């Protein structure tokens, strides 16, 4: 849904949803019917988007492989470890002492090296910082790597415990 909303535009996406709900009024909706309503509202062809994302199995999995700083420029290497390419730009965040600087990148099916001018040292790189895109393994979307929880437990009083494995 987030991919379609970002591809079509927020207002167009929700217009298509409202039309779909009005027309089908609680009955089963096919993916084809949804695509047709989205295309009518957006006046844009979404056949390729639906073919790549919905008509075949696979996973979306990008990773930040390396970060290299050369004077006032940072180069970020992003790889596609999955078998589905991003058809919409993915947000890449560079965290410096000045704050979070966001960039839209288009890694496509093979990933790539993306270079940006910076005026402060980069302390963290975050691929998809607002979780707008599906991703199989989020742990490899940050640089430097961090330790992620290995275990979650839910007590009967609804308290959650998080366990981190240390080697």
N, C-alpha and C positions, 0 to 999 in steps of 0.2 A: 504494500500500500504506500509506503514512504517513497519508494522508487517511482511509482506511478504519479504520486502527488508532485514530486520534484520535477518529473519529466513534463507533465502537463501544466503545472502551475496549480497552486493551492485552490484558487477560486474555481478554475475549470474542473479540477478533480472532484470537488464537492458538488459542483453543478451536475456533473455526470452521475454521481452517487444519488443525489436527490431525484434526478430523472429516472434512474433505474428503480429506486424504491417506489416511486409513484406509479410507474408502468407495471411493475411486477407485484406490487402490493402484498408482500409477505410470501410469495410463491418462490420456488426454486429458480435460481438465476444461473445461467451457464456463463462460462468464462467468455465465450464468444459474444454474448449479449452485453456483458460488461465492457468488453473491448469496443464494441460498436457504439455504445453510449459515450465512452471516453473519446473516441474519434470524432463523433458528432459535436461534442462540447468543445473539443480542442481545435477542431478543424485541422487535424494532424493524423498521419498514419502511424498506428502503434503495432502493426503486424509483426515487425521484426523484434520489438521489445517483448511481446507476448510469446513469440516463437522461442526466443533465447531463454527467457525466464520461466515460462510455464509449460512449454511443450516438450521439455526434455529433462532428464535427471542431471544432477550435478551440484556443485557447491561453489559459493563465492568465498574466496579466501585470499585476501591481499596481506602482505606483511611489509614492515619497514625493515629492510635488511641491513642498511648501513647509513651512517651520516658522516659526512666529511666537511670540515670547515676550511676554507681557503680565504684568508684575509677577511673581507666583509661579505663573503658569500658562503652559503651552505648548500651542499649537494646531498639530496636524500634519494637513496635507491629503494624503490618499491617493487616487489615481485608479486606476480599472480601465481599462487600455489594451488588454486582451484581450477575448475574447467569451465567456469562461466565468467565472461568478461563483464565489466561494468559498462553499462550503456549510458550512464549519466555521470557527471563529474563527482568525484569523491573529495571530501574536505580533508586537508592536511593542515595540522596546527603546529606552529613553531612557538615554543614557550621560551621567552627571554625575561630578563629583569624588567623589561618594559611591559610585559603582559603576553597574551596569546595572540599571535598573528595568524590569520586563517587564509588559506589559499585553496582554490578549486583546481584539482588536477584531473587529468583524464588518462589513467593508466591502461585502459583498454585490455587486450587479452594477454599482453606480455609484460606489463609493468613498465618501468623505465627509471631514468635518473632525472630528477627535478631540481632545478637550481633556483635559489632565491637570494636577493640582497638582504643583508641584515645589518643592523647598527648596534647590536649587542650580542653577547655570547648566547648560543642556543643551549638550554639546559635539558630540554625534552622535546621530542617530536611525537606527535600523536596523529595516527591515521584514523579518520572518522571520529573526532572527539565527542560528537553529540549522538553517536549510535544511530545514525540515519540510514545506514546501509547494512544489509545482512552480511555476516562474516562468520566463517566456520570457527576460527580460532582468534579471539580478540587479544590474547596474551602477546601475540607477535606484532600487534599494531602500535607498539610504543618503543621508543628508544630514549634512554637506555632501558634494557629489559628490566622488568620488576617481578617480584615474587607474587604469584596469585594464590588465592585460597585453594586448598586441595580438598577441603572437606567442609560441608555444611551440616549442621544438626538443628533440628527443631524440637524444642521441649514442649511439654503438654500445656505450658502457660504461654505459648506462642513466641517465646524468646528464641532468637537465632544465635547460634554459636558458629564462628568461622575459625577454621584451623588452617595454619600455614605450615607446610612441611619444610624443614630446614635441613640442608645436607651438611 
